[in-house]
């Protein structure tokens, strides 16, 4: 029996739906899907296949409501992470377990730096509790920090990022702390980029945090790109000479004076065309849209990408492939718990920075079997793309953003994740979000999750083409986002097989909020607490199928079904 057969059988989720989809995508007989009626129960009692799924299999890369996310995550969603050879044990650099007084952060960082100088490898942290009075930094590619398991290795953090680096104000003004949505006590970012960010914070020159530097000026054009359509895997370039297979580049799209790029991200049509964009200054600061992608093949002027285009390429948006800051690739954190000293949760937007694990300017990196406890913010993706968070957990006294995905983060996969119930009551004037996405972030997936508190926090900033699938949620959080950040949703958001335990509709049932989107396989819910109105007028062209059901929709997991296609 092949490994692929074992993998699919172990899921036991897709059944004949995959067979139907495979025939449709392969261009098989048109009659292959005919026996399955829309919403009809399968003969084996395995569930119901919605019409929108059968439509998707006929046009998986260009469907108007459902995004193609079959290649989300590290190395296109690879099931296994690399096992790099062990090059260091933190004990050899002075780390001491379980004595409660030794600051082990310098030893751990020395071991990580040595692995970086060696060209990569695994740094081991054995079982036990290791006190850290500083943050842990992974700044070189192909370096893995590996504990003995989240139930055996603990890093006990005694200080926050305000103490360690300084006050971090918002580039948008006010008295907000950017540690409320940035930085981690385990921080994966390329060394030069991290150094420049910290220098800017200390100088109170609040930076942009993404792929093109603090002032978004650290890039050069490699080549311009001819017009192309969303879903294309290949583009035609003016000059292929700088492009080689395996090279990571940025696809850069600027907007025009009429904001037609933002309208396109919203699905187009009368609603987005009549929306007033000019005063959404926070949103417009996120443009240009920057999408990291590897080159798969170069044949003359035809360049094939490792993922299909996320948007149309139109001349008015000046499409081009550019350079970027040096990325962090092939690095990860595995098998440990990061526990911050327990302090009361800070008032909203005044977090001090007891933050968990953050990946920044990272591509093809990962976090596996990691728990964070008593943190202000849990796991962060900041200008991170093609990364996987697997078997992660947020626990303890409660957090502001258990998961945050922002500053143009794309194609990431968060799977097998848990947000535990808080262990103490929430202090006054604090806020709980949940699984956050904002800032033009696109094609991200949250899969197989258990939100014992929180919500699906679309945080304005026009995120688009994101998927939440096969998730149980006690929907008691609230979304955030400044009015100047614009719409809650762009086009092609999909909520697929969502089990809401407290019956609250907000941000779960999105057919009345998100344009060109889909809500499929959701139990019956009602509106209460935070109630939103759509940002766009007129017909939203959104789909609602198998509403009022629980675990009936097939395929059960939209991401896995797309990956298996």
C-alpha positions as CSV (number, residue, x, y, z in Angstrom):
1,X,0.0,0.0,0.0
2,X,1.4,3.4,-1.0
3,X,2.1,6.2,1.5
4,X,-0.4,8.4,-0.3
5,X,-3.1,5.7,0.0
6,X,-2.4,5.4,3.7
7,X,-2.5,9.1,4.2
8,X,-5.9,9.5,2.6
9,X,-7.4,6.5,4.2
10,X,-6.3,7.7,7.6
11,X,-8.2,10.9,7.2
12,X,-11.3,9.0,6.1
13,X,-12.9,12.4,5.3
14,X,-13.5,12.7,1.6
15,X,-14.9,9.5,0.3
16,X,-16.5,9.7,-3.1
17,X,-16.3,13.5,-3.1
18,X,-12.6,13.2,-3.9
19,X,-13.3,10.8,-6.7
20,X,-15.8,13.2,-8.2
21,X,-13.4,16.1,-7.8
22,X,-10.5,14.2,-9.3
23,X,-12.5,13.3,-12.4
24,X,-13.7,16.9,-12.8
25,X,-10.2,18.4,-12.5
26,X,-8.7,15.9,-14.8
27,X,-11.2,16.7,-17.4
28,X,-13.0,13.3,-17.2
29,X,-16.5,12.5,-18.5
30,X,-19.0,15.2,-17.8
31,X,-21.4,12.5,-16.4
32,X,-19.0,11.5,-13.6
33,X,-20.6,13.9,-11.0
34,X,-24.2,13.5,-12.3
35,X,-25.5,10.9,-9.8
36,X,-24.8,13.2,-6.9
37,X,-27.6,15.7,-6.4
38,X,-26.9,19.1,-4.7
39,X,-27.3,18.6,-1.0
40,X,-28.1,14.9,-1.5
41,X,-27.1,12.4,1.2
42,X,-24.5,9.9,0.0
43,X,-25.7,6.3,-0.1
44,X,-23.3,5.3,2.7
45,X,-24.5,8.0,5.0
46,X,-21.2,9.9,4.6
47,X,-22.7,13.4,4.3
48,X,-23.8,15.8,1.6
49,X,-21.9,17.4,-1.2
50,X,-22.8,21.1,-1.8
51,X,-23.2,22.5,-5.3
52,X,-20.4,25.0,-4.7
53,X,-17.9,22.1,-4.2
54,X,-18.8,20.6,-7.5
55,X,-18.5,24.0,-9.2
56,X,-15.1,24.5,-7.6
57,X,-13.7,21.2,-8.9
58,X,-14.5,22.4,-12.5
59,X,-12.6,25.7,-12.0
60,X,-10.4,25.3,-8.8
61,X,-8.1,28.2,-9.6
62,X,-10.7,30.8,-10.7
63,X,-13.8,30.0,-8.7
64,X,-15.6,33.3,-7.8
65,X,-16.3,32.4,-4.1
66,X,-13.8,29.8,-3.0
67,X,-10.1,30.5,-3.1
68,X,-7.6,27.8,-4.1
69,X,-5.5,27.0,-1.0
70,X,-4.3,23.6,-1.9
71,X,-0.7,24.7,-1.8
72,X,-0.9,26.6,1.5
73,X,1.9,26.1,4.1
74,X,5.5,25.1,4.2
75,X,6.7,23.5,0.9
76,X,3.2,23.6,-0.5
77,X,1.6,21.9,2.5
78,X,4.1,19.1,3.0
79,X,3.1,16.6,5.5
80,X,6.5,16.3,7.1
81,X,9.0,18.9,8.2
82,X,12.8,18.5,7.5
83,X,14.8,16.6,10.1
84,X,18.0,18.6,10.1
85,X,21.1,17.1,11.8
86,X,21.8,18.0,15.4
87,X,24.6,20.5,15.6
88,X,24.3,21.8,19.2
89,X,22.8,21.1,22.6
90,X,22.1,24.2,24.7
91,X,23.6,22.6,27.7
92,X,27.0,22.7,26.0
93,X,26.6,26.5,25.8
94,X,25.7,26.9,29.5
95,X,22.0,26.3,29.8
96,X,20.9,24.7,33.0
97,X,17.5,23.1,33.6
98,X,15.3,23.3,36.6
99,X,17.5,25.5,38.9
100,X,15.1,28.5,38.5
101,X,17.9,31.2,38.7
102,X,20.1,30.8,35.7
103,X,19.2,32.9,32.7
104,X,19.5,30.4,29.9
105,X,18.6,32.8,27.0
106,X,22.3,33.7,26.3
107,X,23.2,30.1,26.1
108,X,20.3,29.2,23.9
109,X,21.0,32.2,21.6
110,X,24.7,31.2,21.4
111,X,23.8,27.7,20.3
112,X,21.4,29.0,17.7
113,X,24.0,31.5,16.4
114,X,26.5,28.6,16.2
115,X,24.1,26.6,14.1
116,X,23.5,29.6,11.8
117,X,27.3,30.0,11.3
118,X,27.5,26.3,10.5
119,X,25.0,26.7,7.7
120,X,22.0,25.3,9.6
121,X,21.1,22.3,11.8
122,X,19.1,21.4,14.8
123,X,19.6,22.9,18.3
124,X,18.4,20.6,21.1
125,X,16.8,21.7,24.3
126,X,16.4,18.7,26.6
127,X,13.6,18.0,29.0
128,X,13.2,20.4,31.9
129,X,12.4,24.0,32.6
130,X,14.8,26.7,31.4
131,X,14.5,30.2,32.7
132,X,15.0,32.9,30.0
133,X,15.4,36.6,30.9
134,X,15.7,37.6,27.2
135,X,14.0,36.7,24.0
136,X,15.1,33.8,21.8
137,X,16.0,34.7,18.2
138,X,16.3,32.5,15.1
139,X,17.9,34.7,12.5
140,X,19.6,32.3,10.1
141,X,17.9,30.0,7.6
142,X,17.8,26.2,8.0
143,X,18.1,26.4,11.8
144,X,15.6,24.4,14.0
145,X,15.1,24.8,17.7
146,X,13.8,21.5,19.0
147,X,12.7,20.7,22.5
148,X,11.8,17.2,23.8
149,X,8.1,17.9,23.4
150,X,5.7,20.5,24.5
151,X,4.9,18.5,27.6
152,X,8.6,18.0,28.5
153,X,10.6,21.1,27.6
154,X,9.6,24.5,29.0
155,X,11.1,28.0,28.5
156,X,10.0,30.2,31.4
157,X,10.1,33.8,30.3
158,X,10.4,36.5,33.0
159,X,10.4,39.7,31.0
160,X,8.4,41.4,28.3
161,X,9.4,43.1,25.0
162,X,8.9,46.5,26.5
163,X,11.5,45.7,29.1
164,X,13.8,44.0,26.7
165,X,13.6,46.3,23.7
166,X,11.6,49.4,24.6
167,X,8.3,51.1,24.1
168,X,7.0,50.4,20.6
169,X,4.4,53.0,19.5
170,X,2.1,52.8,16.5
171,X,3.1,54.2,13.1
172,X,-0.5,55.4,12.9
173,X,-0.3,57.6,15.9
174,X,-1.9,57.5,19.3
175,X,-0.7,55.9,22.5
176,X,-1.1,52.3,21.4
177,X,1.6,49.7,21.9
178,X,2.6,47.9,18.8
179,X,3.6,45.0,21.0
180,X,-0.1,44.4,20.9
181,X,0.3,42.9,17.5
182,X,4.1,42.5,16.8
183,X,7.1,40.7,18.1
184,X,7.6,37.5,20.1
185,X,9.7,36.1,22.9
186,X,10.6,33.5,20.4
187,X,11.2,35.6,17.2
188,X,12.0,34.1,13.9
189,X,13.2,36.8,11.5
190,X,16.3,37.2,9.3
191,X,19.1,38.8,11.4
192,X,19.5,42.0,9.3
193,X,15.8,42.6,9.3
194,X,15.4,42.0,13.0
195,X,18.4,44.4,13.7
196,X,16.8,47.1,11.6
197,X,13.4,46.7,13.3
198,X,14.9,46.9,16.8
199,X,17.0,49.9,15.8
200,X,13.9,51.7,14.5
201,X,11.9,50.9,17.7
202,X,14.7,52.2,19.9
203,X,14.9,55.3,17.8
204,X,11.1,55.7,18.0
205,X,11.0,55.7,14.2
206,X,8.1,53.3,14.0
207,X,8.7,51.1,11.1
208,X,6.8,49.2,8.4
209,X,7.4,45.6,9.3
210,X,7.3,43.8,5.9
211,X,9.5,42.4,3.1
212,X,10.8,45.8,1.8
213,X,12.2,47.4,4.9
214,X,11.3,49.9,7.5
215,X,10.4,52.5,4.9
216,X,9.3,50.1,2.2
217,X,12.2,51.2,0.0
218,X,14.5,48.1,0.1
219,X,13.6,46.6,-3.3
220,X,14.7,46.7,-6.9
221,X,12.8,45.7,-10.0
222,X,13.9,42.4,-11.5
223,X,11.4,42.5,-14.5
224,X,8.0,43.8,-15.4
225,X,5.3,41.3,-16.1
226,X,2.7,41.1,-18.8
227,X,-1.0,41.1,-18.1
228,X,-2.4,37.7,-16.7
229,X,-5.4,36.4,-15.0
230,X,-6.0,35.1,-11.4
231,X,-5.3,31.4,-11.2
232,X,-2.6,31.3,-13.9
233,X,0.5,29.4,-12.9
234,X,2.7,31.1,-15.5
235,X,3.5,34.7,-16.5
236,X,5.3,36.3,-19.3
237,X,8.1,38.7,-18.3
238,X,10.1,41.3,-20.1
239,X,13.5,40.1,-18.9
240,X,13.9,36.6,-17.7
241,X,17.7,36.9,-17.1
242,X,17.5,37.6,-13.3
243,X,15.1,34.7,-12.7
244,X,16.2,31.2,-11.8
245,X,14.3,28.2,-10.6
246,X,14.1,28.2,-6.8
247,X,14.6,31.9,-6.5
248,X,12.2,33.7,-4.1
249,X,10.8,37.0,-5.6
250,X,8.1,39.4,-4.7
251,X,5.1,40.0,-7.1
252,X,4.4,43.7,-6.6
253,X,1.0,45.3,-7.5
254,X,0.5,49.0,-7.0
255,X,-3.0,50.6,-7.0
256,X,-4.2,53.4,-9.3
257,X,-6.0,56.6,-8.4
258,X,-9.4,54.9,-8.7
259,X,-8.4,52.1,-6.3
260,X,-9.3,49.5,-8.8
261,X,-6.9,47.1,-7.2
262,X,-8.7,47.3,-3.9
263,X,-12.0,46.9,-5.8
264,X,-10.6,43.7,-7.5
265,X,-9.6,42.3,-4.1
266,X,-13.2,42.8,-3.1
267,X,-14.6,41.0,-6.1
268,X,-15.4,44.0,-8.3
269,X,-18.8,45.2,-9.3
270,X,-21.1,48.0,-8.2
271,X,-20.6,47.5,-4.4
272,X,-16.8,47.9,-4.3
273,X,-17.0,50.5,-7.1
274,X,-19.2,52.7,-5.0
275,X,-17.3,52.2,-1.8
276,X,-15.4,55.3,-0.6
277,X,-11.7,54.4,-0.4
278,X,-9.9,57.7,-0.2
279,X,-10.3,58.2,3.6
280,X,-9.2,54.6,4.4
281,X,-5.7,55.8,5.0
282,X,-4.6,52.8,7.1
283,X,-5.8,50.5,4.4
284,X,-4.1,52.4,1.5
285,X,-0.8,52.4,3.5
286,X,-0.8,48.6,3.0
287,X,-0.6,49.0,-0.8
288,X,1.4,47.9,-2.9
289,X,0.3,44.3,-2.5
290,X,3.5,42.2,-2.1
291,X,3.2,38.5,-2.7
292,X,6.3,36.3,-2.1
293,X,6.6,33.3,-4.4
294,X,9.3,30.9,-5.7
295,X,10.2,30.5,-9.4
296,X,9.5,27.0,-10.5
297,X,10.6,27.1,-14.1
298,X,11.9,29.5,-16.7
299,X,11.5,28.8,-20.4
300,X,12.4,31.9,-22.5
301,X,10.1,34.7,-21.2
302,X,7.6,32.3,-19.8
303,X,8.0,31.9,-16.0
304,X,6.1,29.3,-14.0
305,X,5.4,29.9,-10.3
306,X,5.1,27.4,-7.5
307,X,1.5,28.7,-6.8
308,X,-1.1,30.2,-9.1
309,X,-1.6,34.0,-9.3
310,X,-3.6,35.4,-6.4
311,X,-5.0,38.3,-8.5
312,X,-5.2,39.5,-12.0
313,X,-2.2,41.3,-13.3
314,X,-3.4,44.5,-15.1
315,X,-1.2,47.2,-16.7
316,X,-2.7,49.9,-14.5
317,X,-1.3,48.2,-11.4
318,X,2.3,48.1,-12.8
319,X,2.9,44.4,-12.1
320,X,6.5,43.5,-11.6
321,X,8.8,41.0,-9.9
322,X,11.1,42.5,-7.4
323,X,13.8,41.8,-4.8
324,X,13.1,41.9,-1.1
325,X,15.1,41.8,2.2
326,X,17.0,38.6,2.8
327,X,14.4,36.1,3.9
328,X,14.4,33.5,6.6
329,X,13.7,30.1,5.1
330,X,13.8,26.5,6.2
331,X,13.8,27.3,10.0
332,X,11.5,26.1,12.7
333,X,10.6,25.7,16.3
334,X,9.4,22.3,17.7
335,X,8.5,20.5,20.8
336,X,8.4,23.0,23.6
337,X,6.2,25.2,25.8
338,X,6.9,28.9,26.2
339,X,5.4,30.1,29.5
340,X,5.5,33.7,30.5
341,X,5.5,34.8,34.1
342,X,1.9,35.2,35.0
343,X,0.8,38.8,35.0
344,X,-2.7,40.4,34.5
345,X,-3.7,40.9,30.9
346,X,-3.1,44.5,29.9
347,X,-5.8,46.9,28.9
348,X,-6.7,46.8,25.2
349,X,-3.9,47.9,22.8
350,X,-1.5,48.6,25.7
351,X,0.2,45.2,25.7
352,X,3.7,45.1,27.2
353,X,4.8,42.2,25.0
354,X,4.6,38.9,26.8
355,X,4.2,37.5,23.3
356,X,4.7,33.9,22.1
357,X,6.2,32.8,18.8
358,X,6.4,35.2,15.8
359,X,7.5,34.5,12.2
360,X,8.5,37.6,10.3
361,X,9.9,37.9,6.8
362,X,9.9,34.2,6.9
363,X,9.1,31.8,4.0
364,X,8.8,28.0,4.2
365,X,9.3,28.0,8.0
366,X,7.3,26.2,10.6
367,X,6.2,25.7,14.2
368,X,5.2,22.2,15.4
369,X,4.1,20.9,18.8
370,X,4.4,24.2,20.6
371,X,2.3,25.6,23.5
372,X,2.4,29.2,24.7
373,X,1.0,30.1,28.2
374,X,0.1,33.4,30.0
375,X,0.9,35.5,26.9
376,X,-0.4,38.8,25.6
377,X,-0.4,37.5,22.1
378,X,0.2,33.9,21.0
379,X,1.4,32.9,17.6
380,X,2.1,35.6,15.0
381,X,2.6,35.7,11.2
382,X,3.9,39.1,10.2
383,X,4.9,39.5,6.6
384,X,5.3,35.7,6.7
385,X,4.3,33.5,3.8
386,X,4.2,29.7,3.0
387,X,4.7,28.8,6.7
388,X,2.9,26.1,8.7
389,X,1.9,26.2,12.3
390,X,0.9,22.7,13.4
391,X,-0.2,21.3,16.8
392,X,0.0,24.6,18.5
393,X,-1.9,25.7,21.6
394,X,-2.6,28.9,23.5
395,X,-3.3,28.5,27.2
396,X,-3.3,30.3,30.5
397,X,-4.6,33.6,31.8
398,X,-6.1,34.8,28.5
399,X,-4.6,36.7,25.6
400,X,-5.4,39.6,23.3
401,X,-4.6,37.9,19.9
402,X,-4.2,34.2,20.4
403,X,-3.2,34.0,16.7
404,X,-2.5,37.0,14.5
405,X,-1.8,37.1,10.7
406,X,-1.0,40.5,9.4
407,X,1.2,42.9,7.3
408,X,0.7,41.0,4.1
409,X,1.0,37.4,5.2
410,X,0.0,34.9,2.5
411,X,-0.4,31.2,1.8
412,X,0.1,30.1,5.5
413,X,-1.4,27.0,7.1
414,X,-2.5,26.8,10.7
415,X,-3.7,23.3,11.5
416,X,-4.5,21.2,14.6
417,X,-4.6,24.3,16.8
418,X,-6.3,25.0,20.2
419,X,-7.2,28.1,22.1
420,X,-8.0,27.0,25.7
421,X,-10.4,28.6,28.0
422,X,-8.7,31.3,30.1
423,X,-7.7,30.2,33.6
424,X,-8.6,33.6,35.3
425,X,-11.5,36.1,34.5
426,X,-10.7,38.8,32.0
427,X,-9.7,42.1,33.6
428,X,-11.8,45.2,32.8
429,X,-11.0,47.0,29.5
430,X,-9.2,44.0,27.9
431,X,-10.1,42.5,24.6
432,X,-10.2,38.9,23.2
433,X,-10.0,38.3,19.4
434,X,-9.2,34.8,18.3
435,X,-7.8,33.8,14.9
436,X,-6.9,37.1,13.4
437,X,-6.3,38.1,9.8
438,X,-5.8,41.6,8.4
439,X,-3.6,43.9,6.3
440,X,-4.3,42.5,2.8
441,X,-3.3,39.0,4.0
442,X,-4.5,36.4,1.6
443,X,-4.8,32.6,0.9
444,X,-4.2,31.6,4.5
445,X,-5.9,28.5,6.0
446,X,-7.0,27.7,9.6
447,X,-7.9,24.0,9.7
448,X,-8.9,21.5,12.4
449,X,-9.1,23.9,15.3
450,X,-10.7,24.1,18.7
451,X,-11.5,27.6,19.8
452,X,-12.7,27.2,23.4
453,X,-12.9,31.0,23.4
454,X,-12.4,33.7,20.8
455,X,-13.8,34.3,17.3
456,X,-12.9,34.5,13.6
457,X,-11.3,37.9,13.8
458,X,-11.3,39.5,10.4
459,X,-9.6,42.7,11.6
460,X,-10.4,45.0,8.7
461,X,-7.5,45.9,6.4
462,X,-9.3,44.1,3.6
463,X,-8.0,40.5,4.0
464,X,-9.2,38.4,1.2
465,X,-9.3,34.8,-0.1
466,X,-8.8,33.1,3.3
467,X,-10.3,29.8,4.6
468,X,-11.4,28.5,8.0
469,X,-12.4,24.9,7.9
470,X,-13.3,22.0,10.2
471,X,-13.3,24.1,13.4
472,X,-15.2,24.1,16.6
473,X,-15.7,27.5,18.2
474,X,-17.2,28.9,21.4
475,X,-17.8,32.2,19.7
476,X,-17.3,34.7,22.5
477,X,-14.6,37.0,21.1
478,X,-14.9,40.3,19.3
479,X,-13.2,41.5,16.1
480,X,-11.2,44.7,16.0
481,X,-9.9,47.1,13.4
482,X,-9.8,50.9,12.9
483,X,-12.4,52.5,10.6
484,X,-9.5,53.8,8.5
485,X,-8.5,50.2,7.8
486,X,-11.5,49.8,5.5
487,X,-13.6,46.6,5.0
488,X,-13.7,43.6,7.2
489,X,-13.6,41.2,4.2
490,X,-12.5,41.1,0.7
491,X,-13.6,38.5,-1.8
492,X,-13.3,34.7,-1.5
493,X,-13.5,34.1,2.2
494,X,-14.8,30.6,3.0
495,X,-16.1,29.2,6.2
496,X,-16.5,25.4,5.7
497,X,-17.7,22.9,8.3
498,X,-17.8,25.2,11.3
499,X,-19.4,24.1,14.6
500,X,-20.5,27.0,16.8
501,X,-21.1,25.7,20.3
502,X,-22.8,28.8,21.7
503,X,-25.0,29.6,18.6
504,X,-23.6,33.1,18.0
505,X,-23.6,34.1,14.3
506,X,-21.1,37.0,14.4
507,X,-18.2,36.4,11.9
508,X,-19.2,32.8,11.5
509,X,-22.1,33.2,9.0
510,X,-20.7,35.6,6.6
511,X,-23.0,35.4,3.6
512,X,-24.4,38.8,4.6
513,X,-21.0,40.5,5.2
514,X,-18.3,39.1,2.9
515,X,-18.5,39.7,-0.9
516,X,-18.1,36.8,-3.3
517,X,-17.6,34.4,-0.4
518,X,-19.1,31.1,0.9
519,X,-20.5,29.8,4.2
520,X,-20.9,26.0,3.9
521,X,-21.8,23.5,6.6
522,X,-22.6,25.7,9.6
523,X,-25.0,24.9,12.4
524,X,-27.9,27.2,13.0
525,X,-26.8,30.5,14.7
526,X,-28.3,33.8,15.7
527,X,-27.0,37.4,15.9
528,X,-26.1,38.8,19.3
529,X,-23.4,40.9,20.9
530,X,-21.2,42.5,18.2
531,X,-23.4,42.8,15.1
532,X,-21.8,44.1,11.8
533,X,-23.3,45.6,8.7
534,X,-21.8,44.9,5.2
535,X,-19.2,47.3,4.0
536,X,-20.4,47.0,0.4
537,X,-23.9,47.8,-0.9
538,X,-26.0,45.7,-3.2
539,X,-25.8,42.0,-4.0
540,X,-22.7,40.5,-2.3
541,X,-22.8,37.4,-4.5
542,X,-22.1,35.2,-1.5
543,X,-23.1,31.6,-1.1
544,X,-24.8,29.8,1.8
545,X,-25.2,26.1,1.7
546,X,-26.0,23.3,4.1
547,X,-26.8,25.9,6.8
548,X,-28.3,24.5,9.9
549,X,-26.2,21.3,9.7
550,X,-23.3,19.9,11.8
551,X,-20.5,17.8,10.2
552,X,-22.7,16.9,7.2
553,X,-20.8,18.7,4.5
554,X,-18.5,16.6,2.3
555,X,-15.7,17.1,1.9
556,X,-15.4,17.7,5.6
557,X,-12.2,19.7,5.4
558,X,-11.9,22.1,2.4
559,X,-8.1,22.5,2.6
560,X,-7.4,18.8,2.7
561,X,-9.8,18.2,-0.2
562,X,-8.1,20.9,-2.3
563,X,-4.6,19.5,-1.4
564,X,-5.6,16.0,-2.4
565,X,-6.9,17.3,-5.8
